[in-house]
Amino acid sequence: MSRRKNTELRKQILQTAGQIMLQKSYKGMSMDDLANSLSMKKANLFHYFESKEALALAVVDNVAICMQNEIADTLSNRTCDPILTVMKMFDRNAEKMMSSHCCGGCLLGNLAQELSDQSECIRAKVKQYLQFWSQSIAALLKHYEDQGYFTEELVPAEAAESILYLLEGATLFCKAQKNTDAYEHSKKMTKRYLESYKR
């Protein structure tokens, strides 16, 4: 009979693995590092995750759920100016990066850069999350286009992807420059872009 898995310990493993990957990258994290951080035997880690890749996939799911809830919370408001709603995404990311001294960044973005050419299953999982994010932004823009706030020339799906490119690119520059200027510049560009489609 297999041993029963501890749900709380599994959550702790995922959180700790996510933190280490954010600091050291996926390749920089060893299962020994993780086991030592959790004060447990490495063999016990494999009771919960059969491989390092399986662990990384679970970490992506864990992080994505938290970030999806945050995105939904930010973008679900249909009574606020939609441009200001989009601006909040840049502000939230800038605040997070300031609190971490511009280190770490977006774990899913980091994994996309590091592993998209090495692990198809992780690439596909990250892509799925990015699509959710893009589609959520597009849904907000489409709603306001239908309400007459934006002109019909705005293509919500294309606009949403472009906004996401600016946001994730700003995170990369923030890490490299060790300041949050990139968020402010990308935010201004996004604002001007969306305002150009206002009726």
N, C-alpha and C positions, 0 to 999 in steps of 0.2 A: 504494500500500500504506500503511495507517495505521500510525502509530508504535506500538511496543509500550509498554504501560503498566507503570510501575515499581510493584510491589506495596508495597514499603516506603514509597515516596513517597506513595502513596495513603493508607496508614495514617497517615502524618505529617500529611497534609492534613486528614484526618478528626479527628484528635486536636486539632490546632491550631484548626480551625474550631469544634469543640466548646467549647474553652476561651474563644475570643473570644465565642461566643454566650452562654456562661454569664456573662461579664463585661459584655457590651454589649447582649445580646438579639439575636434574629435580624435584626430591622430595623436594629439599630445596627451590625451587621457588614456591611462592604462587601467585595466581591471584591478590591478594591484593598488593603484592610487585610490580608486573608488572604494575598494574594500577597507583600506587603511583609514580613509576619511570617515567611514561608517563604523569603524571598530568591529569588523566582522571578517570571517574567512572568505577568501575569494571563491572557494567552492560553493559557498552559500549563495553567492550572486547568481551563479549558473542554475540554481534552483528556481530563480525568478525569471531569468533571461538566458536563453540557450546560447547566445553569442553577443558580442559587442555590438554588432549591427542590429540585432533584435532589440537590444537596450536602446540604441539611438533612435530607432523607429518609435519605441514607446515614449521616449523623451519628446520627440516631435509631436506626437499626439497629445501629450500632457501639456506642453507649452502652447500648442495650437488651441486647445480648449480654453485656456485662460485668455489668450489673445483674442479669440473669437468673441468671447463674452465682453471683453473690453471694447472691441470694434462695434459690436451690436449696441453697447451702451452709448458710445459716442455718436453713432450714425442713425440711431433709431428716432431721434427727436425730429419731428416733422413740423414743429411750430417755430423753430429758430431759423434764422437766415442760413440757407444751405452752404454759402461760402464760408461763413463763420464756423459752421459745423466741421467743414473740411479742415479749416485752419487749426482746429483743436487737435487734430492728429499730429500736426507738426509740433505744436506746443507740448503735447504729452511726451512725445519722443525726446524733445529737447530737455524737458525737465528730468526725464529718466537718465539721460546721458550726463547731465550736470551732476546728478546725485551719485553717479558712478565714476566721476572724474573723466568722462569721455572714454571709458574702457568697456570692453565687452561688446556692446552694440546689440543687434538683433540676432538671437541664436539661430533662427530659421534662415535668415539671410546669410549668416556665416556658414551654415551647413550647405546651403545652395552653392556658395562659392567654392567651398572646400571639396565637396563630395559629388557634385552633379555628374562629373566624368568618371567617377569610380564606383558609385553605388546607384544603380537604377531605381531600386525600391525607395531609397531615401530621397532621390531626386523627384520621383513621382509623388511622394508624400508631401514634400515641401511645395511642389507645384500645385497640389490640391488645395493647400492652405492659402497660397497666394491668389489662387482663383477665387476662393471665398472672399478674401479681402477686396479684390478688384470688383467682384460682382456686388458686394455690399455698397461700395462707393457708387457704382453705376446705378444701382437701384435708387439711391438717394437723389442722384442727378436726374434720373428719368422721371421720378415723382415730381420734381419741381419743373421739369420741362413740360410735363403734362398739365401742370397747374398754370403754365404760362409765365413762369419766372424766367426761364431760359428760352432762347429762340430755338427753332427746330433745326438750326444749323449745328447745334451741339450734338455730338455723337457720344452718349454717356459711356459706352464700353471703352471707346478709345480714350476719352478724357480720364476715366478712372485708372486705366493702365498707366497713362502718362503721369498722373499724380503719384501713383505708387512708385514709379521709376524715380521721381524726384525725391520722394520720402526715403526710400532705401538708399539712394545715392548720397543723400545728405548724411545718413548714418555712417557710411563709409568714410566720407570726408571728415566728419566729426571725430572719428577714431584717429585718423591720420594727422589732423591738425590740432587735436586736443582742445577744441573749442566748439561752440554750438552755432557759429556764424552760418554754416551751411544750411541749417534748418531755417534761419531767418530769411536767407536769400531765396531758398526754394519755396518758402511760404509766400513771399512777395510775388514770385513769378507765377505760382499757382493762382493766387488771388487775381492778378492781372489777366491771366488766361480765362478764368471763369467769368470775370466781370465783362470781358469782351463779348460774351454770349448773353448778357442780361438784356431783357426787353427794355 
